[in-house]
Amino acid sequence: MLRGLAYSAAMRSFGSKLSPQAMSLHTEAHLKSLGITLPPPGTPKANYNIVCWESPTLLYVSGHLPIKLDGSMITGSIGPGGLKLEEGKEAARWCGLNLIATIQAALGGNLDRVDKVVKLFGIVSSKQEFKEQHLVMNGASDVMMEVFGDRGYHARSAIGTNTLPLDIAVEVEAIVKVKPA
């Protein structure tokens, strides 16, 4: 019941943004219709060389940063004396867009192979007083649902920490169920 209620509320929120394309396939065309330009796929920022690992049915996507189209990153902590909630949501949205770019690259440019965004895990750089990490993560969740429609509805975890690598505001990783090539 809770999933149904949360899903219904989310669909009402996105009602004007979702087209039949989002509900079926042709994801790249849907991205274009939304006016979304994906950033280039990310590269490792430390001693690992796999940004995205594919099993026969799942993609495990490493943590992605809030890197904008111009290459700049959203940095800082969220909360009193730092970034505002809306800035944190924007950072999470950029993480989501970067995840989608990596997923697209891993799937040979074909986002229609995404069967389901299974789970997002978000880490939010937070001031000690800040307790709304779950709301920050709506930025990443919202973009997944906007781009993938029902396929973008997912499980999610969000935690806060006192710092993240490169002073980024948010980091998000994903597990995605994929269709065979």
Beta strands, then each sheet from edge to edge (+ up, - down):
strand 1: 52-54
strand 2: 58-64
strand 3: 114-125
strand 4: 155-161
strand 5: 170-178
sheet 1: 1+ 2- 5+ 3- 4-
end
